[in-house]
Amino acid sequence: MATIYDVAARAGVSPKTVSRVINGDAPVSGKTRAKVETAIAALGYIPSSAARVMRSSRSGMVGLITGAISRVGEVDCIHGLPDVFLMKGIQQSIRAQGKTLMIADIDNRAGIEPLIRAFMAHRAEGILYVAQYHQEVVLPDVGHACPIVLVNCFDVIGTPSVLPDDEQGQYDLVRQIIRHGHRRIAYVTLQPGIEATPLRVAGYRRALADAGIVFDADLVQTGYADFNYDSAALVVAVVKLLVLQRPPTVICCGNDEMAVRVYGILRTRGLRVPEQISVAGYDNHSAIAETLFPPLTSTELPYLRMGALAAEMLFSEEDRKNGRVLRVAGETIWRRSVTTLK
């Protein structure tokens, strides 16, 4: 393998001059630069990244910790938009900044502390921890040698984080439904114990209040009581809505996967979507929303944008110093599953 000394000998310059060309840390004439670059190409020389890191304390590497890889194939994982979209947004932003993303997967047997320490040992310039869904996490105490940003999660000590704005997202969806003439709007929620549920219920209620619609507790039902995703519980929730003296004209679902099941439940009872009852989802999971018939109205869970913003926050000293929590609301995508009432 060629060394910097081989390049220097072939180009007829000193090793220090070769180093200046590679690192761009001192002026070099165009003629000299051309000779060095020609020698590098001819010898197939690969500069030592480890040496550059030791000199500059900047590795160009960013660590990402996720559980997305080890969860592939698990049947009991959270249903919803895959967190790989968060990773994609991060990757796009990291690449645009000219840095390299290193990904480590956390499985069910190991904590995140060894992964954080491994990234720190490799002189990562920052670490992003991506959660599967909106939740509170507890980070190990590893000091402050490396910046950390939380994605889709938060902690109580004020680590900078990027979160979905669940309340605003549900508010915007319900407001649009109201503008299309609906006033009996049901909401079938995800599990009561997750962060998104009370936030989205709050957004739902705020949208009703702003439109002068009195909140009816009977129109809010729990679709998934736990993480078993039992369709029987969802059937019970939908039937409770349908047998009300004044049933809803539209059912908002906790996510798009739930909406698929609601479509089926309604059809088994002879109800057509949206002619007899409308349905809306949440996530805007295109593999679901665009292939359902009719296509599903849904509010975007803005994972790509969240990932990109988290990567930008990682290199913003002001955001990290202030322990910034950034909440990102997604756009409502209107499709044919919600009809307009006159």
C-alpha positions in Angstrom: 0.0 0.0 0.0 1.4 3.4 -1.0 2.4 5.8 1.7 2.6 9.6 1.8 6.4 9.2 1.4 5.9 7.3 -1.9 3.6 10.1 -3.2 6.2 12.7 -2.2 9.0 10.8 -3.9 7.0 10.3 -7.1 5.9 14.0 -7.2 9.4 15.3 -6.3 8.1 17.2 -3.3 8.3 16.9 0.5 5.9 14.8 2.5 4.8 18.0 4.2 3.8 19.4 0.8 1.7 16.3 0.1 0.0 16.7 3.5 -0.8 20.3 2.6 -2.4 19.3 -0.7 -4.5 16.5 1.0 -5.7 18.6 3.9 -5.9 22.0 2.3 -4.5 23.6 5.4 -1.7 25.7 3.6 -1.3 27.4 0.2 0.3 25.3 -2.5 0.9 26.4 -6.1 -1.3 25.0 -8.8 1.7 23.3 -10.5 2.7 21.6 -7.4 -0.8 20.5 -6.5 -1.2 19.0 -10.0 2.0 17.0 -9.6 0.9 15.7 -6.2 -2.6 14.8 -7.4 -1.2 12.9 -10.4 1.1 11.0 -8.1 -1.8 10.1 -5.8 -3.8 8.8 -8.7 -0.9 6.8 -10.2 -0.1 5.1 -6.9 -3.7 4.6 -5.7 -2.8 6.4 -2.4 -5.6 6.6 0.2 -5.0 9.2 2.9 -5.3 8.0 6.5 -8.5 9.3 8.0 -7.2 8.3 11.4 -4.2 10.6 11.0 -6.4 13.5 9.9 -8.7 13.0 12.9 -5.7 13.0 15.3 -4.6 16.3 13.8 -7.9 18.1 13.5 -10.2 16.4 16.1 -12.8 16.3 13.4 -13.6 12.8 12.0 -16.4 13.8 9.6 -18.3 10.9 11.1 -21.8 11.1 12.7 -23.2 8.2 14.8 -26.9 7.1 14.6 -28.4 4.7 17.1 -31.6 2.9 16.1 -33.6 -0.3 16.8 -35.1 -0.4 13.3 -32.8 -3.2 12.0 -33.3 -5.6 14.9 -37.1 -5.0 14.8 -37.4 -6.2 11.2 -39.8 -9.2 11.3 -41.1 -8.6 14.8 -44.8 -9.0 15.0 -45.3 -7.0 18.2 -43.6 -3.8 17.1 -45.5 -0.4 17.1 -47.7 -0.2 14.0 -47.3 3.0 12.1 -44.9 4.8 9.9 -41.5 3.0 10.0 -38.7 5.0 11.7 -36.5 4.2 8.7 -38.0 7.4 7.2 -36.4 9.3 10.1 -33.1 7.7 9.2 -33.5 8.6 5.5 -34.0 12.3 6.4 -30.9 12.2 8.6 -28.8 10.5 5.9 -29.8 13.1 3.3 -28.8 16.0 5.6 -25.6 14.4 6.8 -24.5 13.7 3.2 -25.3 17.3 2.2 -23.0 18.5 5.0 -20.2 16.4 3.6 -20.1 13.9 6.5 -20.5 10.2 6.8 -23.2 8.5 8.8 -22.4 5.4 10.9 -25.4 3.4 12.0 -25.5 1.1 15.1 -28.6 -1.0 15.9 -29.7 -1.6 19.5 -31.3 -5.0 20.0 -33.4 -6.1 23.0 -30.4 -7.5 24.9 -28.1 -4.4 25.0 -28.4 -0.9 26.2 -27.4 2.2 24.2 -24.5 3.1 26.5 -21.9 0.8 24.8 -23.0 2.2 21.4 -22.6 5.8 22.5 -19.1 5.0 24.0 -18.1 3.2 20.8 -19.0 6.2 18.7 -17.2 8.5 21.1 -14.1 6.2 20.9 -14.2 6.6 17.1 -14.4 10.4 17.5 -17.8 10.9 16.1 -18.7 14.6 15.8 -22.2 13.9 17.1 -24.7 11.2 17.9 -28.4 11.0 16.9 -30.7 8.6 18.9 -33.8 7.7 16.8 -36.8 6.2 18.7 -39.4 4.0 17.2 -42.3 6.3 18.2 -42.9 9.5 20.1 -41.8 8.6 23.7 -39.7 9.6 26.7 -36.3 8.0 27.0 -33.5 8.0 29.6 -29.9 8.4 28.4 -26.9 7.0 30.2 -24.6 9.5 31.9 -21.6 9.5 29.5 -20.5 13.1 30.0 -20.7 15.9 27.5 -17.8 15.0 25.2 -20.0 14.4 22.2 -23.2 16.3 21.2 -26.4 14.2 21.2 -29.7 15.0 19.6 -32.9 12.9 20.2 -35.2 12.2 17.3 -38.8 11.2 17.9 -38.2 11.1 21.6 -37.3 13.4 24.6 -35.9 13.2 28.1 -36.4 15.1 31.3 -32.9 16.6 31.5 -33.3 18.8 28.4 -31.3 16.9 25.7 -32.0 18.7 22.4 -34.8 16.8 20.5 -37.0 16.8 17.5 -40.6 15.6 17.9 -43.7 15.3 15.8 -46.3 18.0 16.7 -49.1 15.5 17.3 -51.5 18.1 18.7 -51.1 20.5 15.8 -51.3 17.7 13.3 -54.6 16.4 14.6 -55.9 19.9 14.9 -55.2 20.7 11.3 -56.8 17.4 10.1 -60.0 18.0 12.1 -60.2 21.7 11.0 -60.1 20.6 7.3 -62.8 18.0 7.9 -65.0 20.7 9.6 -64.4 23.0 6.6 -65.9 20.2 4.4 -69.1 20.4 6.3 -68.7 17.7 9.0 -69.8 18.3 12.6 -70.2 14.8 14.0 -66.5 13.8 13.9 -65.4 10.7 15.7 -61.8 9.9 16.8 -60.6 6.3 17.4 -57.3 6.5 19.3 -54.1 4.6 19.6 -53.0 3.2 22.9 -53.8 5.5 25.9 -50.3 5.1 27.3 -48.3 6.6 24.5 -47.4 10.2 24.2 -49.2 10.8 20.9 -52.7 9.9 22.2 -53.4 12.7 24.7 -51.7 15.3 22.4 -53.9 14.3 19.4 -57.0 14.2 21.6 -56.1 17.8 22.7 -55.7 18.8 19.0 -59.1 17.2 18.1 -60.9 19.0 21.0 -59.2 22.4 20.2 -60.4 22.1 16.5 -63.9 21.4 17.6 -63.9 24.3 20.1 -62.5 26.8 17.6 -65.4 25.8 15.3 -68.0 26.2 18.0 -68.7 22.4 18.1 -69.5 21.0 21.6 -67.2 18.1 22.5 -69.1 14.7 22.8 -67.1 12.2 24.8 -69.0 9.3 23.1 -67.3 10.2 19.8 -63.8 9.4 21.2 -63.1 5.6 21.5 -60.0 3.6 22.1 -59.2 1.5 19.1 -56.1 -0.3 20.5 -56.1 -0.8 24.3 -52.6 -2.3 24.2 -49.8 -3.4 21.9 -51.5 -6.6 20.8 -53.4 -4.7 18.1 -56.4 -6.9 18.6 -59.0 -6.2 15.9 -61.8 -7.3 18.2 -61.2 -4.2 20.4 -61.3 -2.0 17.3 -64.6 -3.6 16.1 -66.1 -2.8 19.5 -65.0 0.8 19.3 -66.4 1.3 15.7 -69.7 -0.4 16.6 -70.1 1.9 19.6 -69.9 4.8 17.2 -72.3 3.4 14.7 -75.1 2.7 17.2 -75.1 6.2 18.7 -78.4 8.0 18.4 -76.4 10.6 16.3 -73.6 8.6 14.7 -70.5 10.3 13.2 -70.3 11.3 9.6 -66.5 10.7 9.7 -64.2 8.5 11.7 -60.6 9.8 12.3 -58.2 6.9 13.0 -55.0 6.9 15.1 -52.9 5.8 12.1 -53.3 4.6 8.6 -52.9 1.0 9.5 -55.9 1.3 11.8 -57.8 3.0 8.9 -57.3 -0.1 6.8 -59.1 -2.2 9.4 -61.8 0.4 9.8 -62.5 0.3 6.1 -63.0 -3.5 6.4 -65.2 -3.2 9.5 -67.5 -0.7 7.8 -67.7 -2.8 4.7 -68.7 -5.9 6.6 -71.6 -3.9 8.0 -72.6 -2.8 4.5 -71.4 0.8 4.8 -69.6 2.4 1.8 -66.6 4.8 2.2 -67.1 7.7 1.8 -70.7 7.7 0.4 -72.2 6.6 3.8 -69.4 7.4 6.2 -66.0 9.0 5.7 -62.7 7.9 7.1 -59.4 9.7 7.8 -56.0 8.4 8.9 -52.8 9.7 10.4 -49.1 9.1 9.2 -49.7 9.5 5.4 -48.0 6.2 4.9 -48.1 6.3 1.1 -48.0 2.5 0.8 -51.3 2.4 2.6 -53.0 5.8 1.9 -52.4 5.8 -1.8 -53.4 2.2 -2.4 -56.6 2.0 -0.4 -59.8 2.4 -2.3 -60.9 5.1 -2.0 -57.5 6.7 -1.3 -57.1 7.8 2.3 -57.1 11.4 3.6 -54.3 11.5 6.2 -52.1 13.9 8.1 -48.4 13.5 7.4 -46.1 12.2 10.1 -43.2 14.4 9.0 -40.4 11.9 9.5 -38.2 12.9 6.6 -38.2 16.6 7.7 -37.7 15.7 11.3 -34.6 13.6 10.5 -33.2 16.4 8.4 -33.8 19.0 11.1 -32.3 16.8 13.8 -29.1 16.5 11.7 -28.9 20.3 11.3 -29.6 20.8 15.1 -26.7 18.4 15.9 -24.3 21.0 14.5 -26.0 24.1 15.9 -24.2 25.0 19.1 -26.9 27.4 20.1 -29.7 24.8 19.8 -27.7 22.3 21.8 -26.8 24.8 24.5 -30.4 25.8 25.0 -31.7 22.3 25.0 -34.0 23.1 22.2 -37.1 20.9 21.7 -38.4 21.3 18.1 -41.9 20.2 17.3 -42.7 19.6 13.6 -46.2 19.4 12.2 -47.1 17.6 9.1 -49.3 18.6 6.2 -52.8 17.1 5.8 -53.1 15.3 2.5 -56.7 15.4 1.2 -57.9 12.3 -0.7 -61.3 10.8 -1.6 -62.0 9.0 1.7 -63.7 12.1 3.2 -66.6 13.5 1.3 -67.9 17.1 1.4 -71.3 17.6 3.2 -73.6 20.3 2.1 
